[in-house]
Structure formats: C-alpha cells, structure tokens
Amino acid sequence: MREKIPIGKMAKLNNITIQTLHHYDKIGLLSPCYIDPETNYRFYSIKQCACLDFIKYLKNMGFTLQEVKKVFAEKDADSMPKLLDEQFQLIDQKMNELAQVKKTLKVAAENYKTYMQIPKMGVVEREYLPERIIYCYDGKRDIYEDQLETYEFILRELRDLALIHQFPTSYFCNVGSITRMEAIKQRKLTSTEIFMFVDAVCSDVKGIELLPAHEYVSIYCDHFSQEKEYAIKLIDYIVENQLEITGDYICEVIVELPYWTQYERQMIMKLQIPVKKKSTSA
C-alpha cells in the first residue's frame, strides 16, 4: 500500500473537518482504507480524494448525502442523466417556493409601509383605486354577529380552499370581508363573505370577482369593534356630500400587528365604499 494518510491530514487536504470524515464513515458513504487495530486510528488513501471531490460536486448541486449514497450504489454512469434531471426539477421547485417567500415578504413590507403612512384613524378620504381581483368565499355565517370568532372560523375555511387551489401563500397577506351593496345602502353591516386579493392568473377559479377601478370613500380603523361605527361614518359622508354608492362595501385588512392578545388578533383595516357623484335632474 502506498502512503497511508492520517485522518487529520486527509481532512486538511480536502478542506473538510475530521467530524465530516467520521460522519461519512458512519453512514457508509466513505470509510478509511485502514484502521490501526491497536490505536483505532483511521487512515485514508490519496485515491479517496476523488471520492470526496465527487461528494462535494454532488452536494454543490443540491444532493443530500443519502442521495449521494444512492448515486454511489448505482455504480452506473447511465443512471446519472435521470438523477440529474430529477435534481434539476427539485431545484426548480425550491426556486419557485423561494420566489413565493420573497413575494410574501414584499407584500408584507408594502403593507407595513402603508400602515406607517396612515395619517390618522377615523378620517374619511376620497381616492381612486385601481382594478383589483379577489377570491371570495361565502361561509354562510355573519361575521358581525359573533365578533371575531366567526371571522376566524371562516378565515380557516378560506385558507383551506386557497391551498386546494394551490394559491401562493403571499395571497394570505391580503384578506378582507364584503358587505353587498344592497345591505350597505340600508346602513346594514352584515357579511358572510370573506376574500383574498389574487392575481389575474387565477381568473378561471370559481369565486373570483373583479373590483373595477373606481373612486372610493375610505377610512382606516384599528379595531374590529369600531368597524360598524366607522362604516356608518362613511355612509354619512356619502349622504352629506351628495354621493351615490355604486358597489359593495370592502373591509380590507392592511396589516396585522405583532402583539396578539390571548383572545383576538390586532388588525389595521381599510374600509372602502365605491361612489360616484349623485346625478341631478334638469
């Protein structure tokens, strides 16, 4: 046998730790070529560096050690294209997942930026909002009858459906509820429907609705218990300024604050009603 390389030197030659070599031996990936029967000290051959290089090569492509073992067990170069293709697909999937994580972070950051720029709670504003798309779910229970408890149950159901439809998790950052126009015109705040904002790619899914670009009156609210009061404030503003309600009332959760109590989540909501100037007869 040519020169036997002590485990410490072998680790140094390959820029890995002694613990790594011990682990490779333990899992049956790479064992010493010789173990001293008296001292139990481990020795390697310089030729085994090729094996370590290939392990690094596969690890750099995202293979786990168990997958590397599988490659070694095959002992057939013909199987490599299939294994590499499978790994490519796995990496592609992970990249898509990371892209969704990045999108979720971006949405959350934008929501908190909006929160930081809110001038004052309870102040009515008029603004033009762009077209938006929502996925709406009817939970058949009025969320305003049992405070946040009903909302929480229906929200769970909405998110379960979103997972079934394989919606990106970033959609979970933007949810809300709808009171239909007929009810809000009668000054009634009642809703069995909650929604999440989605992208145009989801347009074929049942439950998708379009909120057209329009002028809105809006107001920010920082507690669920104040929503009815602030919604009535919006309606009063509409009447006083001779406006006309043209669509559904939207309660959009802008951001959830990171100090939940034992009993309920803390949300900043944007209440919105689409309006137009009331036509005057000649």
SEPATI-810194 format. One line per field, with one value per residue (C-alpha): residue number from 0; x, y, z. Coordinates in pm, 1 decimal. Layout:
<tivexs>
n: (NUM;...) .
x: (X;...) .
y: (Y;...) .
z: (Z;...) .
</tivexs>
This chain:
<tivexs>
n: (0;1;2;3;4;5;6;7;8;9;10;11;12;13;14;15;16;17;18;19;20;21;22;23;24;25;26;27;28;29;30;31;32;33;34;35;36;37;38;39;40;41;42;43;44;45;46;47;48;49;50;51;52;53;54;55;56;57;58;59;60;61;62;63;64;65;66;67;68;69;70;71;72;73;74;75;76;77;78;79;80;81;82;83;84;85;86;87;88;89;90;91;92;93;94;95;96;97;98;99;100;101;102;103;104;105;106;107;108;109;110;111;112;113;114;115;116;117;118;119;120;121;122;123;124;125;126;127;128;129;130;131;132;133;134;135;136;137;138;139;140;141;142;143;144;145;146;147;148;149;150;151;152;153;154;155;156;157;158;159;160;161;162;163;164;165;166;167;168;169;170;171;172;173;174;175;176;177;178;179;180;181;182;183;184;185;186;187;188;189;190;191;192;193;194;195;196;197;198;199;200;201;202;203;204;205;206;207;208;209;210;211;212;213;214;215;216;217;218;219;220;221;222;223;224;225;226;227;228;229;230;231;232;233;234;235;236;237;238;239;240;241;242;243;244;245;246;247;248;249;250;251;252;253;254;255;256;257;258;259;260;261;262;263;264;265;266;267;268;269;270;271;272;273;274;275;276;277;278;279;280;281) .
x: (0.0;118.8;137.4;-142.1;-283.9;-393.3;-749.6;-639.3;-421.1;-693.1;-939.1;-693.0;-613.2;-981.6;-1083.6;-1330.2;-1343.4;-1242.2;-1602.3;-1720.1;-1499.8;-1627.2;-1984.5;-1921.0;-1785.5;-2081.2;-2339.0;-2143.0;-2052.0;-1672.5;-1471.6;-1099.1;-882.7;-708.6;-781.3;-495.2;-612.8;-421.0;-489.7;-812.7;-663.4;-801.9;-601.5;-700.7;-554.5;-482.5;-703.6;-1002.7;-975.0;-1151.4;-1447.4;-1454.1;-1437.1;-1738.9;-1930.1;-1864.4;-1964.7;-2299.7;-2360.1;-2298.5;-2579.3;-2811.6;-2792.4;-2834.4;-2585.6;-2846.0;-2892.3;-2514.2;-2512.3;-2776.6;-2559.1;-2260.2;-2473.0;-2585.8;-2226.6;-2358.4;-2298.2;-2608.7;-2828.9;-2677.8;-2884.5;-3208.3;-3078.8;-2957.4;-3289.4;-3476.2;-3245.4;-3298.0;-3674.7;-3635.8;-3416.8;-3668.5;-3945.4;-3740.3;-3670.3;-4043.2;-4106.3;-3838.0;-3989.0;-4320.7;-4148.8;-3987.1;-4322.9;-4483.1;-4207.7;-4258.0;-4634.0;-4587.7;-4329.1;-4560.7;-4849.1;-4642.8;-4522.2;-4885.9;-4956.8;-4670.4;-4803.3;-5162.7;-5224.8;-5492.6;-5751.6;-6115.6;-6063.3;-6268.3;-6076.6;-6169.4;-5936.0;-5918.8;-5826.1;-5706.4;-5874.3;-5835.9;-5919.1;-6046.2;-6120.3;-6439.2;-6579.9;-6924.3;-6904.9;-7284.5;-7240.8;-7249.3;-6906.9;-7055.6;-7282.5;-7010.4;-6731.4;-6405.5;-6489.1;-6696.9;-6442.0;-6164.0;-6355.3;-6444.9;-6088.3;-5965.5;-6207.0;-6095.9;-5731.2;-5805.5;-5972.1;-5680.1;-5444.4;-5666.2;-5646.9;-5268.7;-5276.5;-4942.8;-4904.7;-4845.2;-5221.2;-5276.7;-5130.4;-5427.7;-5770.3;-6094.3;-6472.7;-6756.2;-7093.5;-7302.7;-7431.0;-7798.8;-7723.1;-7481.6;-7729.4;-7969.0;-7693.1;-7665.1;-7321.9;-7371.0;-7139.0;-7098.5;-6826.6;-6453.4;-6192.4;-5826.5;-5668.5;-5529.9;-5360.1;-5514.4;-5377.5;-5650.0;-5935.1;-6073.6;-6129.8;-6486.3;-6536.1;-6319.0;-6465.2;-6342.3;-6335.0;-6324.2;-6105.3;-6319.7;-6343.9;-6386.3;-6451.3;-6232.6;-6141.1;-5882.5;-5986.2;-5762.3;-6011.1;-6281.5;-6522.9;-6505.0;-6583.8;-6961.2;-6917.2;-6666.3;-6875.9;-7170.8;-6933.9;-6853.8;-7223.8;-7294.0;-7011.7;-7159.8;-7501.9;-7363.5;-7153.1;-7432.8;-7256.9;-7408.5;-7296.5;-7208.4;-7080.8;-7005.4;-6851.5;-6498.9;-6318.7;-5955.2;-5704.6;-5399.0;-5172.9;-5181.2;-4986.2;-4740.7;-4887.8;-5177.4;-5372.5;-5491.8;-5833.2;-5803.7;-5575.2;-5494.4;-5567.9;-5547.5;-5838.2;-5923.3;-6298.1;-6397.1;-6716.9;-6719.6;-6906.7;-6998.5;-7142.7;-7519.5;-7681.0;-7900.6;-8220.4;-8251.5) .
y: (0.0;348.2;616.8;595.6;942.8;1010.8;1132.2;1479.8;1528.5;1388.1;1638.7;1924.0;1813.5;1828.2;2136.0;1942.9;1855.0;1534.4;1514.5;1510.8;1211.8;1033.6;1102.9;975.7;654.3;623.4;645.8;416.5;681.2;672.0;458.1;467.1;233.9;120.8;133.3;61.3;-235.8;-116.0;258.5;252.4;543.4;595.5;625.8;708.0;668.1;967.2;797.4;850.3;1224.5;1160.5;1023.0;1328.8;1557.3;1382.7;1407.6;1784.2;1804.5;1640.6;1839.1;2161.3;2054.1;2016.2;1641.2;1518.6;1269.7;994.2;1081.1;1077.4;725.9;626.7;758.1;560.6;247.8;262.5;230.8;310.8;634.5;565.5;644.9;990.8;1180.3;1067.1;1154.7;1494.6;1565.6;1478.8;1709.2;1986.4;1959.7;1963.2;2275.0;2438.3;2363.0;2506.3;2820.0;2865.0;2821.2;3078.2;3315.0;3286.4;3350.8;3659.3;3776.9;3723.4;3930.7;4205.2;4216.4;4223.0;4502.3;4707.1;4655.5;4774.1;5071.1;5161.1;5127.1;5360.5;5621.9;5625.1;5988.6;5924.7;5665.1;5753.1;6021.9;5987.9;6019.7;6010.4;5826.8;5647.4;5280.4;5061.2;4744.2;4455.9;4085.8;3888.7;3525.5;3532.0;3264.3;3255.9;3099.8;3126.2;3289.5;3660.2;3763.5;4064.7;3857.6;3687.6;3942.2;3784.7;3421.9;3363.5;3553.9;3325.8;3008.9;3131.7;3252.8;2899.0;2768.0;3030.4;2940.6;2568.5;2636.5;2854.3;2564.2;2332.7;2580.8;2599.5;2975.7;3131.0;3185.2;3555.5;3585.8;3515.6;3858.5;4042.2;3936.8;4111.2;4091.5;4215.5;4365.2;4368.3;4697.7;4628.9;4590.5;4882.2;5115.1;5030.7;5112.2;4744.6;4596.3;4227.6;3982.2;3609.0;3651.1;3697.8;3724.5;3742.4;3953.6;3741.3;3784.3;3767.2;3414.0;3287.5;3428.2;3084.0;2976.5;2973.2;3254.7;3509.3;3861.3;4185.9;4511.1;4767.6;5075.2;5338.9;5630.1;5524.7;5686.1;5516.8;5526.2;5341.9;5150.7;4987.2;4769.2;4527.7;4668.8;5011.9;4893.5;4946.5;5298.5;5388.6;5227.1;5445.0;5741.9;5661.4;5638.3;5971.5;6130.1;5991.4;6138.9;6476.0;6513.2;6408.6;6095.5;5764.6;5414.4;5216.7;4886.4;4662.1;4770.6;4635.2;4584.2;4518.8;4404.6;4621.6;4471.2;4253.6;4390.7;4155.0;4184.0;3943.8;3912.5;3580.5;3640.3;3812.2;3936.6;4305.7;4437.1;4764.8;4774.5;4997.5;5037.7;5128.5;5209.7;5285.4;5605.9;5849.0;6197.8;6181.1;6287.7;6597.4;6625.5;6918.8) .
z: (0.0;-77.9;189.4;441.7;514.2;875.2;913.7;1023.2;716.2;489.0;629.2;574.7;218.2;129.2;332.4;544.5;912.5;1086.0;1208.7;846.0;766.4;1077.9;965.1;613.1;763.5;999.9;720.0;490.0;235.4;264.6;505.2;588.6;382.8;702.2;1074.5;1314.6;1526.4;1831.6;1829.7;1625.1;1433.1;1082.2;763.8;406.9;59.8;-164.1;-423.8;-195.2;-257.6;-589.0;-396.4;-169.6;-473.2;-624.0;-296.6;-293.7;-659.5;-594.3;-274.6;-466.9;-699.8;-403.2;-348.4;8.4;150.0;123.2;-244.1;-290.9;-142.3;-394.3;-678.2;-548.9;-509.1;-872.2;-996.7;-1341.3;-1530.1;-1739.6;-1439.0;-1388.4;-1650.5;-1481.7;-1134.0;-1252.3;-1423.1;-1103.0;-908.5;-1163.3;-1118.2;-740.2;-752.7;-986.2;-735.8;-449.7;-653.3;-711.5;-339.9;-257.4;-513.8;-329.9;2.8;-150.0;-282.0;59.0;221.1;-36.9;19.9;397.9;370.6;148.3;390.6;686.4;482.4;416.5;788.1;877.7;634.3;760.1;860.0;1122.0;1215.1;1161.4;894.9;575.4;248.9;-119.1;-352.8;-684.8;-652.6;-941.2;-1060.0;-816.9;-827.6;-529.8;-449.8;-244.2;-13.2;147.1;493.0;541.1;884.3;960.2;1088.7;1267.0;1491.5;1698.3;1682.9;1563.8;1641.7;1327.8;1120.2;1246.3;1156.5;807.4;753.4;823.5;560.1;307.5;354.3;321.9;-13.4;-119.6;-53.1;-257.1;-545.4;-487.8;-446.3;-346.4;27.8;-42.6;-100.1;269.3;347.9;196.4;315.1;397.6;405.0;182.5;262.4;-51.8;-190.1;-114.3;257.3;291.6;118.8;402.9;653.8;747.6;812.8;753.5;582.7;539.9;277.9;313.3;40.9;-50.7;-323.1;-607.7;-944.4;-1290.5;-1342.2;-1107.7;-1319.1;-1411.4;-1049.8;-919.8;-668.5;-849.2;-863.8;-1015.4;-820.9;-1102.5;-1094.7;-928.3;-688.8;-326.0;6.9;265.2;631.0;842.3;1151.5;1412.3;1597.1;1487.6;1746.3;1578.7;1227.2;1240.3;1377.4;1105.6;830.7;930.7;926.8;562.6;475.3;648.1;448.7;126.0;205.5;317.4;3.1;-233.4;-349.1;-454.7;-356.6;-670.2;-535.7;-239.7;89.9;132.6;462.3;371.7;632.9;565.9;827.7;1137.6;1430.0;1605.5;1953.1;1963.6;2283.2;2417.1;2267.5;1929.2;1654.1;1619.1;1269.4;1083.2;839.1;546.6;497.6;141.3;-48.1;-423.4;-506.0;-780.0;-780.5;-749.5;-1074.4;-1056.7;-1260.3;-1503.8) .
</tivexs>
